[in-house]
Amino acid sequence: METERPNPDDFQRDEQTGLFYATVRFSGSARIRIQADDAEDARQQAENITAAPDPSGWLGPDDVDEAEVDRITPAPTMYLITRNGKPMKATWLEPGDLPREPDERGF
C-alpha cells in the first residue's frame, strides 16, 4: 500500500479565485405548533425538529432577530484527482491519488 502523499505540483487545480465562504451566526426565536400526547412528547418532537440539519423551512426570515458575519474565508484549492478509481475534486491529496485531466464539463 502506498503511504507517501502525492506531489501537489503534479495535479491540475481549480484555485477558485474570487470565491469565498461566509460564516454567519443567526439568533432569534420561532414558535412552532406541535401536536403531541403530552409535554414530554412535544419537547422531544421540538428537539428532533431543531436538531435536523435541514429544518425544512420551519424557520423563516421574520424569525431572525440578529445576523452577524463571523468570518470570511477563501474557497480552498481543489485538485483534480482519481481516488479509488473515481474522478473527483478534493481539497487534500491522499496516498494513491492520481492526477487526471478535466472531463467534458471541466470537472
N, C-alpha and C positions, 0 to 999 in steps of 0.2 A: 504494500500500500504506500502511495506517495505521501510524504509528510512535509515536503518543502512547499512553501507558498509560491505561486507563480509571480513572475516579474510584471508589475502593472504596466511597464512600458511596452510589453508585448501585446497589449489589448487595445482595441478601439474603445473610446469612451464618449459618453454624452455628458459634457460638462454642465448642462442645464443652466447656461449663462442667463442671468436675468430672472430666474425662478427662485422664489423664496417661500418659506413656510412661516406663517404667523401663528403663534400660540396665544390664544385669547382665553381669558378667565371670565366666566359669567357668574353673576349671583342674582338671585331673585326667588320668587316663590310662585307656586301654582296650586290651585285647589282642584283635586281630581275626584270625580264621583265614582265610588266603588260599591258594587252590590256584593254583600258578604253575609255569612251566617252570624258572625259576631265580631267584636272589635279586634280580637287577635287575628282572625281570618283577614279582616280588612287591612290590618298592619302588614301582614305577610304579603298580601297582594300588592300593596303600595311599595314595599321593599323590592318585590320582584319587578315591578314596573320601572322603578328608578335605577335598578341595577342593570337593566338591559342596555347593551351597547348602542342600540338604535331604539329610542323610546317611541318610535312610530308616530311622531308628531304630537304627542300629548303636551309638549311644552312649546308655546308659541312666542313670537317676538314681544307680545304685550306682557309676558310673564317675566321678562328680563328687566331687573332694576338697574344693573350696572354691568358694563363690559370694559375690561381693561386688557390692553395688549401687554402680554407678559414678556415675550421676546420674539425676535425675528432672526431666522437662521437661513443661510443659503441652502438651496437644494443640494444634496450630495452628488458627487460624480457617480455616474452609472457606467459600469463596464459591460461590454457585450461579450457574453460568455456562453459556453456549453458546459453544463454541470449535469453529471449523471445521464448524459445523452440528450438533455433537454436544453433548447436555446432559451436564454433569458437575459435580463439585465440584472445586475447585482451591485450593491454599494461596496462590497468587500470581495476579496478573492480568497478561495479556499484551495488547499492542495487538490490537484486533479482537475481544476478548472482549465478549460481550453479556450483560446481566443477564437472568435468567429466573425464573419462578415455580416453586415446588416441584411435583413431579408427584404422582400419587395415593399414592405411598409416602412422601411427604415429602422425597424426594431432589431 
